[in-house]
Amino acid sequence: MVAIPQRGPWRIATRRSELAQAQARQVAAALTAATGRPAELVPMATTGDEHPERAIEAFDSKGLFVDHTRQAVLRGDCHVVVHSYKDLPTERAEGLIIGAVPERADPRDALVTAQGWRLAELPRDRQVVIGTSSPRRRAQIERRRRDVLVQPIRGNLTTRLRKVTDGEVDGVVVAVAGLLRQRPDVDGLTAVPLEHGEMLHAPAQGALAVECRVDDDITRVALMTIDHATTRTEVTAERELLAMLEGGCTAPIGAHAELRTSVAGDDRLVLLGMVADPSGTRMYRASHEAAHDQPERLGRAMAATLLDEGGSEILARLRAGQGG
C-alpha cells in the first residue's frame, strides 16, 4: 500500500451511464485498495449523452464523451476522470495526463443474438437485421455478409440488448468488455465473441484511461499503483496508429496489439491494423511487429503501410464528407 496523505475521498468523475459508472467503480476499488483512501463517484453528462437520439457521425466527435468530465478535473472538483480509452481523442488535453491504464478486459467485439449465431451462421433465407452505431463494425459486417441489413442504433448497453429481446433487430454487436463489466448475464441472449480475423476491434477497446491534472503530484503517484504496463504498451501502439491515420470514432479503423514472447525468448509487440470505407467495399489490413519497447514506432509503421495500400484515399473521402 502506498502512503498517500489523507485529504478526504478520491473524487472520480464519470459519465452517468451504467457502464461508465461500473468502470469507475473498478478504478475506485483499486485506488482504495492501493492507498487506503476511500473513493466516491461524481457522475455527470457529456455532450454525447445529452443527445442520445443523434447519430455519432452527426457530431464533431472530438471530446464527444469526455468534455464535461475533463473540465471537472481541471477545475479541481474531482481528482481523476475514468474514460473508456477508445472514446478519448488522440490529441492530449491541455493540463491533463493519463496517470493510469489499468489491465485491459477482453478487447473483442461480440455478436449478441437470441440464437447464439456466429456471423457466418446468420440466416440467408430472410432479411437479417443487425444493430450497431459503429461505422467500423458496420463496414466489417457488410464486408463479410452483404445480405445482412445493418441498422444504426444508439443508447446504453441495456437499451441495445433490449432491442434484440423485443425483436426490433436480430442481433447487436457490442464490446465484450462492456458485457463483462455491466451485463455478464444477458437475459436469455447469447454473446459470441468475434475473433480478430472476422472483426478487428477499435483502438484501445476494452481499456480504461484514468486522467488527472499534470500538476497533481499526489494523485499521479497514487495512479502509478494501478497502471498495467503491458496494457499501456499495447494500447499505445493502437492509439498511435489511430493518431497517424487522423481517425476519430466515426472512421472505420481497427487495431489489435499484443505482446508475445518469440521463439528466441524476447518480447515482441505484434500489431494488426485495418482501415475500410463505410460500406466495407474496400478494406486494407496489415500486420507488423517490433520490439516491445517501441509501440509508437510500430503504430506509425502500420499507419504508413495502410495509407500506402489505399487507406489515404478512403480517409480523404471521409474527411471530405463523401463517404465510401
Summary of the structure (lengths in Angstrom):
residues: 324
radius of gyration: 19.7
end to end distance: 52.4
largest distance: 65.0
contacts: 1096
relative contact order: 0.14
helix: 36%
strand: 24%
